[in-house]
Amino acid sequence: MDMWTSVVITGLACTLYTTLGGIKAVVWTDVFQLCIMVIGLVAVLIQGSIHVGGFGKIWNIAKNGNRTDIFDFDPDPRKLYTTWSVGIGAVFGWVSIYGCNQVQVQRYLACKSEREAIKAVMLNSVGVIVLFTVSCLSGLVMYAVYETCDPIKMNRVSTSDQLTPLLVVDLFDQMPGFPGLFVASAYSGTLSTISSGISAMAAVAVEDFLKPIWKPWAQLSSRKKTLVSKLLAMTFGLTTIGLAGVSSLLGRNVVQTSLMFDGLILGPM
């Protein structure tokens, strides 16, 4: 499938169920999508371990390549990953996400009580730890598989964003259906992020702009208010599809770029 066809179909599908289902659709699809993501990553971890010759061998290869060095106190701010950037920067980042990010706040407000919201945060923390741990281990698998043959230097892929799909194709080329499982896993992460963002932006637009600025809002019926909210969600969804096109022109890792923007905004918050 052509990349742009995939982007448009994914964006439209996500916009549709977010617009029609609201926060309830976002929360329940997130639960399902998290399960799919973990299953896909675990499949990569297991098959990668078999391919290399065991996870112990993967760990030794990563250790020899200095990929398991957890503590790096280099004060050079130009270095991407150090104890300072992860230990201090990540703390401020996660506190701002869980403390004042609308994507999270809307989930708290959807809970029945404060106690239920606290339980949701604790459960979410466990899920994030599991997901990040499996993701990091899958990264070690990738390093071990391509230890002696860098796919970028060999022109098998053009950017680092394409490394994981290539790894899946190489690991599961003799196992029909498993590459599709990973595609579903990647799509789940995409849909989860987009749907949460669309819902959050629509809520912020209504609460922080329409309600205090647009006086006729108070006279609108509940049905019309809901309609306006859904139209806003649809507008933000279509805008997101356009931004996907802009991101393709960046010429660098999209995740790292998004984290840089997050740092600029979330740090002061």
Phi and psi in degrees as a GROMACS rama.xvg file:
@    title "Ramachandran Plot"
@    xaxis  label "Phi"
@    yaxis  label "Psi"
@TYPE xy
-62.0843  143.351  ASP-2
-58.4789  -44.6957  MET-3
-68.8236  -33.7366  TRP-4
-62.6699  -42.9222  THR-5
-62.4636  -43.9094  SER-6
-61.784  -45.9402  VAL-7
-66.5972  -45.1032  VAL-8
-62.9256  -44.9509  ILE-9
-61.6478  -46.041  THR-10
-63.1704  -42.7717  GLY-11
-66.8304  -42.3124  LEU-12
-62.3285  -44.6074  ALA-13
-65.2271  -43.1305  CYS-14
-62.1605  -39.162  THR-15
-63.9316  -52.2881  LEU-16
-72.8872  -26.9113  TYR-17
-71.1224  -41.4562  THR-18
-65.3299  -44.0321  THR-19
-79.7785  -36.9924  LEU-20
-96.6126  -18.9307  GLY-21
67.8772  -154.771  GLY-22
-64.6855  -30.842  ILE-23
-63.7897  -43.8303  LYS-24
-64.381  -39.1511  ALA-25
-62.6378  -46.4974  VAL-26
-65.2103  -48.3289  VAL-27
-70.0351  -36.484  TRP-28
-69.278  -32.6082  THR-29
-61.655  -40.1718  ASP-30
-61.5502  -48.6621  VAL-31
-63.6272  -43.4781  PHE-32
-66.8812  -34.3454  GLN-33
-61.6375  -43.1715  LEU-34
-60.9743  -43.656  CYS-35
-64.0764  -41.3944  ILE-36
-62.1052  -46.1296  MET-37
-64.4138  -42.7126  VAL-38
-60.7869  -43.5268  ILE-39
-62.6977  -43.8813  GLY-40
-69.1622  -38.6037  LEU-41
-64.4106  -38.3955  VAL-42
-61.4584  -42.4902  ALA-43
-63.1817  -42.3169  VAL-44
-63.0974  -44.5593  LEU-45
-68.8513  -50.7539  ILE-46
-65.8258  -35.9549  GLN-47
-63.8777  -40.3648  GLY-48
-63.5892  -40.6977  SER-49
-64.862  -41.9533  ILE-50
-63.8245  -41.9023  HIS-51
-80.4527  -31.7854  VAL-52
119.091  25.7037  GLY-53
114.837  150.828  GLY-54
-69.2349  -27.2793  PHE-55
-60.9326  -39.891  GLY-56
-68.0554  -38.5429  LYS-57
-60.3712  -44.3397  ILE-58
-64.195  -40.9322  TRP-59
-65.0689  -40.7894  ASN-60
-63.1237  -43.7996  ILE-61
-65.8299  -38.2268  ALA-62
-66.0932  -41.7047  LYS-63
-65.773  -26.1223  ASN-64
-94.205  12.6442  GLY-65
60.2756  33.734  ASN-66
-95.7819  -1.93372  ARG-67
-112.171  11.006  THR-68
-74.4504  105.579  ASP-69
-81.1374  -38.7648  ILE-70
-102.659  111.766  PHE-71
-134.99  105.175  ASP-72
-97.1964  24.85  PHE-73
-62.2438  121.595  ASP-74
-79.4312  -0.901619  PRO-75
-62.362  114.049  ASP-76
-69.4174  -14.0845  PRO-77
-79.674  -13.9869  ARG-78
-80.4361  129.589  LYS-79
-68.3627  -49.6238  LEU-80
-119.907  112.283  TYR-81
-136.767  173.499  THR-82
-60.036  -34.7516  THR-83
-68.6599  -47.1384  TRP-84
-67.7998  -38.2602  SER-85
-81.9097  -48.7834  VAL-86
-69.4588  -38.7885  GLY-87
-95.9261  -50.0012  ILE-88
-61.0254  -41.9731  GLY-89
-65.8712  -34.7486  ALA-90
-61.3409  -49.8133  VAL-91
-63.0181  -38.2864  PHE-92
-63.8243  -47.5612  GLY-93
-71.5864  -34.9322  TRP-94
-63.3616  -41.6673  VAL-95
-67.7659  -36.1292  SER-96
-66.6422  -48.0126  ILE-97
-80.5622  -18.3278  TYR-98
-94.6643  -36.7959  GLY-99
-142.791  8.22938  CYS-100
-79.2406  127.873  ASN-101
-60.5691  -31.0041  GLN-102
-58.0324  -39.3669  VAL-103
-83.4399  -40.8296  GLN-104
-59.831  -38.8428  VAL-105
-63.9717  -28.6107  GLN-106
-73.0237  -39.0168  ARG-107
-60.8572  -44.6132  TYR-108
-68.1653  -21.6285  LEU-109
-80.0588  -11.7183  ALA-110
-76.5269  156.668  CYS-111
-70.6426  -32.1974  LYS-112
-152.477  171.9  SER-113
-62.8593  -38.3899  GLU-114
-62.271  -42.1987  ARG-115
-65.4161  -35.4487  GLU-116
-65.5629  -39.4771  ALA-117
-64.1461  -42.4809  ILE-118
-60.9108  -40.0314  LYS-119
-63.5642  -40.4297  ALA-120
-64.6476  -43.7923  VAL-121
-63.0826  -43.3854  MET-122
-65.5161  -38.9128  LEU-123
-62.8802  -39.402  ASN-124
-60.8248  -42.3286  SER-125
-62.3207  -44.5263  VAL-126
-62.2072  -41.2448  GLY-127
-64.762  -41.9146  VAL-128
-61.9517  -44.606  ILE-129
-62.6884  -47.0329  VAL-130
-63.2928  -44.7571  LEU-131
-67.5732  -38.101  PHE-132
-63.7751  -47.1108  THR-133
-65.2257  -36.793  VAL-134
-63.4946  -45.2038  SER-135
-64.4098  -41.1129  CYS-136
-65.2053  -36.654  LEU-137
-65.5871  -32.8162  SER-138
-64.6762  -37.2238  GLY-139
-65.6655  -36.4386  LEU-140
-60.8783  -45.5369  VAL-141
-59.5868  -44.165  MET-142
-61.9933  -41.0875  TYR-143
-68.4898  -40.4524  ALA-144
-65.3996  -41.2815  VAL-145
-104.758  28.6898  TYR-146
-56.8285  -42.3257  GLU-147
-107.172  3.65336  THR-148
-145.534  92.2502  CYS-149
-68.4062  114.808  ASP-150
-61.3043  -29.4271  PRO-151
-71.5586  -45.0383  ILE-152
-67.394  -28.1778  LYS-153
-87.0869  3.26133  MET-154
63.2954  27.0369  ASN-155
-78.6162  -29.9384  ARG-156
-137.539  162.337  VAL-157
-102.886  -24.9754  SER-158
-135.729  161.783  THR-159
-67.5146  -20.8146  SER-160
-63.6264  -21.1494  ASP-161
-94.1684  -0.217722  GLN-162
-67.8009  -44.7336  LEU-163
-64.9488  -46.0941  THR-164
-57.7527  -37.5469  PRO-165
-64.3683  -41.916  LEU-166
-59.2351  -43.763  LEU-167
-62.7421  -43.4156  VAL-168
-62.1989  -41.6377  VAL-169
-69.6176  -37.1044  ASP-170
-77.5354  -35.1978  LEU-171
-113.272  25.2251  PHE-172
-65.0595  -23.406  ASP-173
-103.249  11.3491  GLN-174
-127.625  88.1036  MET-175
-56.5319  137.201  PRO-176
100.932  -32.1572  GLY-177
-70.7139  -39.8407  PHE-178
-58.1628  -35.9243  PRO-179
-65.2698  -34.3754  GLY-180
-62.4566  -41.6903  LEU-181
-68.3864  -38.6995  PHE-182
-58.2394  -42.4524  VAL-183
-62.7288  -37.8199  ALA-184
-63.5161  -46.0211  SER-185
-65.0508  -40.8509  ALA-186
-64.0146  -35.6603  TYR-187
-62.5787  -44.1597  SER-188
-62.1594  -40.2589  GLY-189
-64.4775  -49.7231  THR-190
-62.9079  -40.607  LEU-191
-61.756  -45.0834  SER-192
-66.9034  -45.5992  THR-193
-66.6064  -45.8296  ILE-194
-62.5345  -41.3841  SER-195
-63.1021  -42.7429  SER-196
-65.9955  -41.7254  GLY-197
-62.0685  -47.6142  ILE-198
-61.8868  -41.7088  SER-199
-65.3029  -44.4177  ALA-200
-65.0971  -38.0846  MET-201
-64.1077  -41.8062  ALA-202
-64.735  -42.6731  ALA-203
-64.6399  -41.4108  VAL-204
-60.6207  -39.4755  ALA-205
-72.49  -51.1802  VAL-206
-72.6468  -37.8024  GLU-207
-99.8723  -13.8151  ASP-208
-122.63  -56.0461  PHE-209
-66.7374  -49.9938  LEU-210
-60.3227  -50.6144  LYS-211
-80.2182  -23.2653  PRO-212
-101.107  -44.0616  ILE-213
-90.2433  102.18  TRP-214
-60.6436  -39.7887  LYS-215
-63.0607  -10.2089  PRO-216
-58.0096  -39.8189  TRP-217
-63.8287  -26.2687  ALA-218
-87.8875  -7.63039  GLN-219
-72.6121  147.491  LEU-220
-74.1051  163.175  SER-221
-59.9342  -35.9285  SER-222
-64.4583  -42.6086  ARG-223
-70.0952  -37.4376  LYS-224
-62.1387  -41.8505  LYS-225
-63.4013  -40.5297  THR-226
-62.8854  -42.7871  LEU-227
-62.5683  -42.3196  VAL-228
-61.8734  -40.9209  SER-229
-68.9019  -36.1635  LYS-230
-66.4369  -37.9652  LEU-231
-64.1699  -43.1103  LEU-232
-60.9941  -41.2944  ALA-233
-64.6932  -41.1144  MET-234
-62.3066  -45.5597  THR-235
-65.6161  -34.759  PHE-236
-63.9718  -44.7356  GLY-237
-66.3763  -35.8241  LEU-238
-63.6002  -37.8845  THR-239
-61.6667  -39.3912  THR-240
-60.763  -41.2512  ILE-241
-65.0515  -39.1619  GLY-242
-66.7518  -28.0562  LEU-243
-62.2513  -36.8746  ALA-244
-66.3148  -38.6642  GLY-245
-65.7776  -40.0151  VAL-246
-63.9681  -27.156  SER-247
-69.162  -16.0521  SER-248
-91.838  -1.73336  LEU-249
-70.2096  -32.4384  LEU-250
72.2689  22.9288  GLY-251
-150.995  176.179  ARG-252
-60.576  121.435  ASN-253
-66.8191  -38.892  VAL-254
-62.9654  -46.7038  VAL-255
-62.6917  -38.6135  GLN-256
-64.2093  -43.8689  THR-257
-64.9919  -37.274  SER-258
-66.9139  -33.8127  LEU-259
-64.1058  -44.0282  MET-260
-65.5004  -38.4946  PHE-261
-59.5017  -42.9627  ASP-262
-60.9911  -39.2731  GLY-263
-65.6299  -35.8076  LEU-264
-92.0521  -46.5723  ILE-265
-73.2679  -29.8557  LEU-266
-55.82  -56.4989  GLY-267
-60.7172  -33.3714  PRO-268
